[in-house]
Amino acid sequence: MPSIRFRLNGVETVLDADPDQTLLSALRGPLDLRGAHFGCGANECGACYVMVGDRPAASCDMPLWSVADKDVTTVEGLGDADHPHPLQRAFIAEQAMQCGYCISGILVSAAALLKRNPAPTEAEVRQALDRNLCRCGSHNRIARAVLRAASEMAAP
């Protein structure tokens, strides 16, 4: 079995796996990271989004070989209970989630946006999150949370 090398949440990772399996199956299987979820399997819902470099990407249809020598960030890489990312704090403060199934992908997409554009407008937030589906209808709270995190991250 070939080895795939990449940086996962800032840590050099070597995975002996089928290079044609999806990144999502590797994350949820041998790497035991459960944040990214299987939603549609066709890059249509965003539940499986991770950041590759500084862009959100659907891990459900991305072959593992395609992340060789790249930086991959999952929701687990954004922060943890002791040191949450500003987005995670803002989502809690704004009560911007209900069932939670889509939130990991939305957080990753929002983190990618704030990496590229630290002071987005509400329209830019909505556009950046357009491919992330939330069936609970929390879109307005989600947009407020992203804007709140952007303000927090910009504060001295």
Phi, psi and omega per residue, in radians:
M1 nan 2.284 -3.118
P2 -1.257 2.758 3.083
S3 -1.746 2.366 3.064
I4 -1.952 2.185 3.115
R5 -1.860 2.327 3.045
F6 -2.801 2.955 3.085
R7 -1.753 2.075 -3.117
L8 -1.940 1.996 -3.118
N9 0.921 0.702 3.081
G10 1.480 0.007 -3.089
V11 -1.980 2.252 3.060
E12 -1.020 2.245 -3.071
T13 -2.253 2.368 3.042
V14 -2.162 2.165 -3.097
L15 -2.160 2.129 3.035
D16 -1.521 1.807 -3.036
A17 -2.747 2.898 3.044
D18 -1.099 2.067 -3.095
P19 -1.145 -0.290 3.134
D20 -1.585 -0.139 3.076
Q21 -1.183 2.777 -3.124
T22 -1.312 2.660 3.059
L23 -1.025 -0.694 3.136
L24 -1.032 -0.763 -3.128
S25 -1.165 -0.590 3.086
A26 -1.214 -0.725 3.130
L27 -1.087 -0.853 -3.058
R28 -1.389 -0.365 -3.137
G29 -1.601 -1.803 -3.015
P30 -1.094 -0.460 -3.140
L31 -1.508 -0.194 3.043
D32 0.941 0.711 3.038
L33 -1.874 2.129 -2.994
R34 -1.845 0.074 -3.082
G35 -1.152 -0.844 3.115
A36 -1.291 2.341 -3.083
H37 -1.983 2.653 2.986
F38 -1.420 2.144 3.110
G39 -1.978 -1.364 -3.067
C40 -1.835 -0.447 -3.093
G41 1.330 0.174 -3.070
A42 -2.346 0.389 3.118
N43 1.033 0.702 -3.105
E44 -2.080 -0.234 -3.009
C45 -2.083 -0.435 3.094
G46 1.542 -0.049 -3.112
A47 -1.120 -0.407 -3.075
C48 -1.757 0.124 -3.019
Y49 -1.084 2.413 2.969
V50 -2.269 2.942 3.068
M51 -1.747 2.223 3.029
V52 -1.989 1.976 -2.961
G53 1.214 -2.072 3.105
D54 -2.083 0.386 -3.110
R55 -2.151 2.457 3.041
P56 -1.224 2.527 -3.113
A57 -2.555 2.515 3.115
A58 -1.356 2.030 -3.137
S59 -1.432 -0.190 -3.087
C60 -1.263 -0.444 3.139
D61 -2.188 0.338 3.140
M62 -1.753 2.067 3.121
P63 -1.180 2.529 -3.108
L64 -0.975 -0.667 -3.123
W65 -1.024 -0.457 -3.058
S66 -1.279 -0.200 3.114
V67 -1.802 0.113 3.114
A68 -0.949 2.267 3.107
D69 1.128 0.367 3.131
K70 -1.996 2.883 3.043
D71 -1.601 2.183 3.097
V72 -2.094 2.232 3.093
T73 -2.109 2.193 3.051
T74 -1.775 3.057 3.121
V75 -1.051 -0.534 3.112
E76 -1.120 -0.445 -3.140
G77 -1.457 -0.139 3.131
L78 -1.343 -0.732 -3.109
G79 -3.119 3.081 3.110
D80 -2.365 -3.066 -3.076
A81 -1.062 -0.607 -3.132
D82 -1.425 -0.522 -3.105
H83 -2.387 1.234 -3.107
P84 -1.220 2.603 3.031
H85 -1.159 2.621 3.077
P86 -0.922 -0.585 3.090
L87 -1.127 -0.734 3.138
Q88 -1.109 -0.739 3.086
R89 -1.091 -0.758 -3.113
A90 -1.160 -0.677 3.123
F91 -1.122 -0.645 3.091
I92 -1.205 -0.812 -3.115
A93 -1.078 -0.662 -3.112
E94 -1.547 0.000 -3.064
Q95 0.855 0.905 -3.003
A96 -1.605 0.477 3.076
M97 -2.630 2.648 3.064
Q98 -2.109 -1.426 -3.098
C99 -1.312 -0.492 3.087
G100 1.563 -0.125 -3.052
Y101 -1.087 -0.710 -3.074
C102 -1.548 -0.254 -2.911
I103 -1.108 -0.638 -3.132
S104 -1.070 -0.753 3.100
G105 -1.157 -0.654 3.108
I106 -1.175 -0.744 3.103
L107 -1.055 -0.741 3.132
V108 -1.152 -0.753 3.109
S109 -1.098 -0.721 3.125
A110 -1.169 -0.692 3.109
A111 -1.105 -0.696 3.096
A112 -1.111 -0.732 3.102
L113 -1.051 -0.871 -3.075
L114 -1.183 -0.424 3.050
K115 -1.197 -0.712 -3.128
R116 -1.460 -0.567 -3.049
N117 -2.469 1.623 -3.048
P118 -1.226 -0.207 -3.133
A119 -2.314 1.131 -3.090
P120 -1.313 2.714 2.990
T121 -1.435 2.945 3.089
E122 -1.063 -0.688 3.126
A123 -1.092 -0.677 3.125
E124 -1.197 -0.640 3.076
V125 -1.095 -0.862 -3.121
R126 -1.074 -0.686 3.117
Q127 -1.155 -0.747 -3.123
A128 -1.134 -0.513 -3.105
L129 -1.745 0.136 -3.059
D130 -1.027 -0.571 -3.112
R131 -1.481 -0.081 3.097
N132 -1.642 2.068 -3.130
L133 -1.628 2.312 3.023
C134 -2.127 1.916 -3.095
R135 -1.339 -0.233 3.113
C136 -1.426 -0.235 3.094
G137 1.380 0.595 -3.122
S138 -1.598 0.322 -3.005
H139 -0.976 -0.753 -3.116
N140 -1.148 -0.728 3.099
R141 -1.166 -0.646 3.119
I142 -1.096 -0.823 3.123
A143 -1.051 -0.759 3.106
R144 -1.075 -0.700 -3.129
A145 -1.130 -0.727 3.138
V146 -1.133 -0.750 3.112
L147 -1.132 -0.660 3.091
R148 -1.090 -0.793 3.130
A149 -1.112 -0.698 3.106
A150 -1.051 -0.738 3.114
S151 -1.132 -0.739 3.137
E152 -1.115 -0.720 -3.104
M153 -1.230 -0.448 -3.140
A154 -1.465 -0.364 -3.100
A155 -1.175 2.460 3.137
P156 -1.210 nan nan
